[in-house]
C-alpha cells in the first residue's frame, strides 16, 4: 500500500513540475479482491497515466471511483463566473509567465459561463465553454453563487468527431461574412479577439459568429472534429490543416480563396490555395458542416 501511495504522490509531483499546478487528489483503498481509487484528477489523460503506472505494480483489478475535473458531467467545479473585461487572457501554466506562448486563449464572450475548478494566489483555474482549460486573474471575474449553468453548457452546438453539423443552404454565406470581419487583424499567438488572433482562434470565431457552432480552441483538437475529406473534394467552409513551423489551420472557401491568420504575414489574410500550399505542407482537410435545404 505504501508503494502505491508513493507512486501516486510521485505522479502528482511530476505533473506539478510540468504545469505548476494540478488537481490530483487520489486516495487508494486496498480490498482483498481489488484496489479502489477515490478522488479527483484534472484530466482524463492523467487518469490513464495513473492506471498505466499501476499495471506494473499490482495484479488486483482496479475499481475506478475517480472524478475528472475537466469533465463537466462530473460536476467538480467550485463555482461559476463571468468575465467583466474584454479579451480576458487565459494562460496555459501556473503561475503564468510573460512568454507569448503561454497565452492559451482569450475570453471574448462575456455571457459565457466560466467553470471555476480551483483557486490559487489570486488566480483561478477555469474551464471555458469550448472546454479550454487555463488560468485567469480572479479580480476581473464576477463570481456567481448558487446557480447551476450546466444546462447552458449542454445546450450549445459543439463540433464533434465523426459528425457533421447541419447548416441550411441559405445560411452558408454567413461564414464568409464572419471570417471577413477579421481580415487585417494582427496575428497574436493564443489570441481570439479583434486586438489579435491566431489561426485556430480565427477559425473558432468564424464558426461561432456565423452559426453559433463551438469548435475547440486548439488546432490539434479542431482536427479531430467533423469528417476527413480528400483535398480535391474541398468545399466552402472546410478546415485546411497544414504544417509549417507549427501546426496551422485555415478556412477553405475556393481554390482562389483561403483565409487564415498567418504567422508569416503577421495578420489575417486571403490567399489562393496554390500560394498557401507553397508555404505549408498539406496534412488534412476536415468537414464540419452538412448543408441542408
C-alpha positions, 0 to 999 in steps of 0.5 A, spaced: 500 500 500 505 504 501 508 503 494 502 505 491 501 511 495 508 513 493 507 512 486 501 516 486 504 522 490 510 521 485 505 522 479 502 528 482 509 531 483 511 530 476 505 533 473 506 539 478 513 540 475 510 540 468 504 545 469 505 548 476 499 546 478 494 540 478 488 537 481 490 530 483 487 528 489 487 520 489 486 516 495 487 508 494 483 503 498 486 496 498 480 490 498 482 483 498 479 482 491 481 489 488 484 496 489 479 502 489 481 509 487 477 515 490 478 522 488 479 527 483 484 528 477 484 534 472 484 530 466 482 524 463 489 523 460 492 523 467 487 518 469 490 513 464 497 515 466 495 513 473 492 506 471 498 505 466 503 506 472 499 501 476 499 495 471 506 494 473 505 494 480 499 490 482 495 484 479 488 486 483 483 489 478 482 496 479 475 499 481 475 506 478 471 511 483 475 517 480 472 524 478 475 528 472 475 535 473 475 537 466 469 533 465 463 537 466 458 531 467 462 530 473 460 536 476 467 538 480 467 545 479 467 550 485 463 555 482 461 559 476 463 566 473 463 571 468 468 575 465 467 583 466 473 585 461 474 584 454 479 579 451 480 576 458 487 572 457 487 565 459 494 562 460 496 555 459 501 554 466 501 556 473 503 561 475 503 564 468 509 567 465 510 573 460 512 568 454 507 569 448 506 562 448 503 561 454 497 565 452 492 559 451 486 563 449 482 569 450 475 570 453 471 574 448 464 572 450 462 575 456 455 571 457 459 565 457 459 561 463 466 560 466 467 553 470 471 555 476 475 548 478 480 551 483 483 557 486 490 559 487 494 566 489 489 570 486 488 566 480 483 561 478 483 555 474 477 555 469 474 551 464 471 555 458 465 553 454 469 550 448 472 546 454 479 550 454 482 549 460 487 555 463 488 560 468 485 567 469 486 573 474 480 572 479 479 580 480 476 581 473 471 575 474 464 576 477 463 570 481 456 567 481 453 563 487 448 558 487 446 557 480 447 551 476 449 553 468 450 546 466 444 546 462 447 552 458 453 548 457 449 542 454 445 546 450 450 549 445 452 546 438 459 543 439 463 540 433 464 533 434 468 527 431 465 523 426 459 528 425 457 533 421 453 539 423 447 541 419 447 548 416 441 550 411 443 552 404 441 559 405 445 560 411 452 558 408 454 565 406 454 567 413 461 564 414 464 568 409 461 574 412 464 572 419 471 570 417 471 577 413 470 581 419 477 579 421 481 580 415 487 585 417 487 583 424 494 582 427 496 575 428 497 574 436 499 567 438 493 564 443 489 570 441 481 570 439 479 577 439 479 583 434 486 586 438 489 579 435 488 572 433 491 566 431 489 561 426 485 556 430 482 562 434 480 565 427 477 559 425 473 558 432 470 565 431 468 564 424 464 558 426 461 561 432 459 568 429 456 565 423 452 559 426 453 559 433 457 552 432 463 551 438 469 548 435 475 547 440 480 552 441 486 548 439 488 546 432 490 539 434 483 538 437 479 542 431 482 536 427 479 531 430 472 534 429 467 533 423 469 528 417 476 527 413 475 529 406 480 528 400 483 535 398 480 535 391 473 534 394 474 541 398 468 545 399 466 552 402 467 552 409 472 546 410 478 546 415 485 546 411 490 543 416 497 544 414 504 544 417 509 549 417 513 551 423 507 549 427 501 546 426 496 551 422 489 551 420 485 555 415 478 556 412 477 553 405 472 557 401 475 556 393 481 554 390 482 562 389 480 563 396 483 561 403 483 565 409 487 564 415 491 568 420 498 567 418 504 567 422 508 569 416 504 575 414 503 577 421 495 578 420 489 575 417 489 574 410 486 571 403 490 567 399 489 562 393 490 555 395 496 554 390 500 560 394 498 557 401 500 550 399 507 553 397 508 555 404 505 549 408 505 542 407 498 539 406 496 534 412 488 534 412 482 537 410 476 536 415 468 537 414 464 540 419 458 542 416 452 538 412 448 543 408 441 542 408 435 545 404 
